[in-house]
Amino acid sequence: MMGPLIVFFACAVLAVAGAILLILAREPIHSALSLILVMVALAILYLLLGAEFISAVQIIVYAGAVMVLFVFVIMLLNFGVEERTDFSKLAKYVGVPLGFFLLIEVARWLYESRIGSVVASGAGTVTVAASTRDLSAELFRQYLFNFEATSILILVAILGALVLARKSQ
Amino acid sequence: MIIPVSYYLVLSGILFGLGVVAFIFKRNVIAVFMSIELMLNAVNLAFVAFSRAHQQLDGMVFVFFVIVVAAAEAAVGLAIVIMMAQNRESLNVERVNLLKL
């Protein structure tokens, strides 16, 4: 009966380790590979939450398409190890306290709210409510306009990428 | 064994915080982009966890929109990175402090 909990903690450790590796890595390609680790761990967590379709989309779109684009650009440019510069004092003296403040606020909210006692139904207790069929019904009925708007967004992004990456004459 | 939703939210918060730290400390512009992706992923996890906790599908639909926006952002952002590399021969964000060369 401890199975899901063990899987959760394994994936959580994997994701946090990947995120820390992303920060510590000197080479951008190592950061990219550790980010892929985070994404695969999150895909397993989505499976655990009973969101199979989102898990598949996470692997195909994020770990597949987006990260391949990142790795492709890193290899294309090939700038190697990132140099350590220290021009910005603002990051150290303002950014770190603000980051900790954010974390403390989130932790306090989680501690005080009632949502912590609500139980997320994991795999095994999945109701039909999250099947791919219901998800698509929701997406193409209630959120149809948003769906069409995102297609325009993608079109604009394609045009923008083409215009930006074109060789300037 | 059922996992409380707060576990997922705490993990999401930790990942988002690490994303913020990476965003502040990384100097390579591609690594900065990757830390933004990390933050988006953390938010996605929170969306799915809330969606399961409330037994409603809206959170999962929003995850799709977040993924679409992240893909579009990566395409445009990496095009900007390529242009930056061609024009300035550096990917360090602290050496790129002028909008126009």
Interface residues (C-beta under 8 A of the other chain):
Chain A: M1 M2 G3 P4 L5 F8 A12 A15 V16 A19 I20 L22 I23 A25 P28 S31 A32 L35 V38 M39 L42 L45 Y46 L48 L49 G50 A51 I54 V57 Q58 V61 Y62 A65 V66 L69 F70 V73 I74 L76 L77 F79 E82 E83 R84 T85 F87 S88 A91 G95 V96 G99 L102 L103 V106 A107 L110 I115 G116 S117 V118 V119 A120 S121 G122 T125 T127 A129 A130 D134 L135 E138 L139 Q142 Y143 N146 T150 L153 I154 V156 A157 I158 G160 A161 L162 L164 A165
Chain B: M1 I2 I3 P4 V5 S6 Y7 Y8 L9 V10 L11 G13 I14 L15 F16 G17 L18 G19 V20 V21 A22 I24 F25 K26 R27 N28 I30 A31 F33 M34 S35 E37 L38 N41 N44 L45 V48 A49 F50 S51 R52 A53 H54 Q55 L57 D58 M60 V61 V63 F64 F65 I67 V68 V69 A70 A71 A72 E73 A74 A75 V76 L78 A79 I80 V81 I82 M83 A85 S90 L91 N92 E94 R95
